């Protein structure tokens, strides 16, 4: 009974309307990026340069792939506030195993990804099986994972040296392997969302869970899968973060969850579930990265950067709510 639903979803008259809306949203985000670049170029004549572009590209891989996973979770009707703490926990797992325990680096990296997937699985099972709002569950995991991070690392930064530095360092055309992998994950994520049964079911479940149940879809395994995939991506993001800093810092990624959610919402992903695009989320990541880099280039104070970034998040959420109300009224 499930396959016909997926096919009918693709063949619905709203499909082309969704595609055109996605194209318009992408164009709007590109325009926003151009405007931001022009504004900061006027305020700092060194901002518009290849060096700045390369710097931005090499700093966003971890945020990019976490935002991809966050898009999946949001579309499926959930939310995850623990990703920053989970990424930090995975980072210190790498540091402790590779440096303190002297395990092979490859084993330490796999262990970190396993820890991330376990955190995602825990979030998914508790929120889905026990029907506890994912906001509450992941808020608790945020504290649990951060506490575990300090405990495992003994509140100390673990320096990895040059063992992972190559992954985050500039390579061909100045782009790091980490950024190339992040782009690959964005493309794969878009294919999964738009061209696979899993992605279509996430959209269906996030749009109307009751209708999905009546159509023969059990939402539980698919929602849990979204959390697990996000956890795995947090583990991979930890590898990227460690390669960028050449260390595993227990204080890393504080506030990453807000940036990931903001990137997804700026890209058009609905906080209500059922709508989103991985490609557009990537544009949202670029908007946040350009904004933060631009503010740094004009020597904005840390409080000012936080206020501006917070304001953008509020505007993005407000825009999402307005889109949701407009869609509801059209129905």
N, C-alpha and C positions, 0 to 999 in steps of 0.2 A: 504493500500500500504506500510505501514511502517514495518509491521511484517516480510514480506519476506526479506526485506533489512537486518534486524538484523540477520536473519537466514543465509543469504548468506554470511554475514560478518564472522560469526563463521565458516562456512564451506569452506571458501576460502583456497587455497593451501598455502597462506602465514601464516595461523594460526600456523602451527607447526614451521615454520621458526621464528615467533615472540616468541613462547614459548622457543625455543632453545636459541634465542638471549637473552631473559630475564634470563634464567638460567646462561648463560655465564657472563652476566653483574653482577648478584648477586654474582657469584663466584669471579669475579674480585674485587668487593667491599669488600668482606670478606678478600681477600688477602691484599687489601689496609689497612684494619683495623688491620690485624695481623702485617703488616710491621710497622704501626704507633706505635702499642703497643710495639713491640720489640725495636724500636728506642728510645722511651721515657723510656723504662725499662733500657736501657743501660745508659741513661743520668741521671736517677733518680731511684735508686734501690728500692724505695718505691712505684713506680708507678704501677707495676704489683702486684696487691693485690685485695682481695675481697672487701675491704673497698673502693678502688677507683672505682671498677665496680658498687658497690651499689650507691656511690655518683653520678656517671654519670647517672645511671638509674633514680634516684630520681630528677635530675635537668632538664631532657629533656621532661617531659610530655606535657607542653604547646607548645613547639616548634614542638613536634611530631604531635599533632593533627592539628595544624595550617598548617603544611607541607602537611598533608593528604588533607585538603581542597584546598591548593594551587595546589596540583597535579591535582585535578579535574578541576580547573579553567584553568590551563595551557593546559591540554589535550583538553579542549573545545575551545581553541584558544584565551584565554584571559590572563590577568595578574592582580594581585592585590597588589599594593604597600602600601595599607592603613592598613594592618593587625596589625602592631605593635601599631599604634595609636588607632585602634578600640579595641584591647585587653586592652589597658590602660584605655580607656573610660569605658569599661565594668567593669574593676576593681574598678574604683572610684565610679561607680554606686552602686556596692556592699558595698563599705565603707560608702558612704553617707547615703544610705538607712538603712543599718544595724546599724550604729553607731550614725549618726546625727539624723536620723528620727526615730530610734528605731523600724524599721519594723522587722518582723520575718525574720530570716536569709534565710529560704527557699524561701520567697517571693522576697528578694533582689537578690538571685541567679537567679531566673526565670526572674526577670526584666533585669538583665545583659545579659542573653541569648537573650531576646527579643530585646534589644538595638543592640546587635551584628547582629542579623538577619535583623533588620531594616537597618543597615548600608550596609549589603550585598545586600539587596533588592534595596536600592538606587543606589549603584554602578551598579548593573545589569540592572536596568531599564534605567538609563541614558546612559550607554555605549551601550546597545543592541538596545533599542527602538529609541534613537536619533542617533545611529551609530557614536558615538564619541569613539575614541580609548580608551580602558580600561586603558592603561598606563596613559593617561591624567586625566581621571575621578578619578581613585584611587589615583593619586598624589594629586589631589585637596582634596579628602576625607582624605588623610593622614594629611593635615594641618587642615581641619575642625574638625576632630575627636580629634586631639591633642589639638587644641584650646578649644574645648568643655570640654576636660578632665581637663585642668587647671581651666576653669571657674566653672565647677561643684564642683571640689574639693577645690576651692579657693587656688590652688597651694600648698595645704597641704597634707601630707601623712596621711591616715586614718588607725589607728592601730586597727586590729580586735581581737587581743588577741588570746586565744586558741580556739575560736569558729570554726575555719576552719583548725587549725594546724594539727589535726589528719589525714586529707586527704592527706597532703603532707609529713607526718612523716613516718619513717620506720615501716613496719608492718611485716608480715610473711616473713621469710628469708631475712629481711632487706629491702624488696621492699615496696614502698608506695602504697596505694590504687590508687593514681593519676596515677602512672606508669602502674598499672594493667588495669585501665580504658583506658589509652592511647593505650596500646597493643590491647585491645578489639576493639577500634575504628580503628586501623590499619587493623585488620583482617576483620572487617565489611566493611571498605572502599575498600579493595581488592575484596571482594565478590561483592559489588555494581558495581565496575568498570568492573570486568571480567564476572559476571554472571547475570547481569540485563540489561533490555532494556535501562535504563537511562545511564548506563556506556557505552554500545555499541554505543548509539547515540552520546555521548560526543566524542568518538573516531572518529566516522564517520564525525561529524561536524568539528572537529579540523583538520581532514585529508583533507577534500574537502567540504567546505560549499555549493558550487554550486551544486555538485553532490548530496548532502544530500537534497537540495531543490527540485531537479529534481525527487528525489525518494519519494517525498511526506512528508519529514520531515521539520517542521518549526523550525529552530534552536533557535529562540528567547526564548521560555519558558525553554528550556534545558540549555541554557547559563545563563539565569537569575537564574535558580535553582542552578547552580554551585556556583554562587556568594553568594546566600542565605545560602547554606550549609557551605561555608567558614565562613560567618558571625556568624552562630550558633556555629561553632567550635571555633571561636575567643572568644565567650562568655564563652564556657566551659573552654577554655584555661585560661581565666581570673580567673575563680574559682581555677584552679590549681596553677596559679601564686600567688594568694592571700594566698593560703594554704601553699605555700613554704616559703613566706616571713612573713606570719601572719600580713600582712598589704596591703593597696591599695595605690600604689605610682603613682602619675601622671607622673613621669618620666620613668615609667616602659616600657619595651619592645621596646626601641628605637633601630632600626636596625633589629628588628625581621623579617621584610619582606625580608631582604637580606639573612638571614640565612634560612628562609623557602624556598625561591626560589633556593638558592644554594643547599639545601638538595634534592629538587626535581630534579634539573638538574644533580647533582652528581649521583642520582639514575637512570638516563637515561630518565627522562621526557623531551620532546622536547619543547623548547621555541616557536617553530613554530606550536605546537599543534598536536593532533592526535596520540601521543605516550607517554606511561608512565606506571608506576606500583607503587602502594601504598607500597607494600613490599619493593621494591627497594628504594623508598623514605625514608623509615625507616632506611635502611642501610646508606643512605646519611646523615640522622640526626646523626647516631652513628659516622660516619666519622668526622663530624664537632665537635661533643661533645668530642670525644677522642682527636682531634687536639687541641681544646681550653683548655681542662683539662691538656693535656700534656705540652703545652706551659706554663701554670700556674705552673705546678710542677717543671719546670726548671727555674722558676722566670723570665720568659721573660717579658720585659716591655710592657706596654699597646700599645704603638706605634708599637712595633714589632708584637704583636698578631694581631693587625688590618691589618698590611701589609701582614702577612702570610695568614690570613683568606681571605683578598681581593684577594690575588694571587690565592688561591684555587678556588674562585668564577670565576675569569677570565679564569682559565684553564678549569673549568667545562663548561663554556659557549662556549669556543673555541672548546672543544671536541664535544659539541652538534652541533655546526655549521658544523664541519667536518663530523659528522655522517649524518647530513641532506644533505650535498652536495653529500656524497657517495650514499645515498639512491636515490637522484634525478638522479645521473648519471646511476645507475643500471636500473632505469625505462626508 
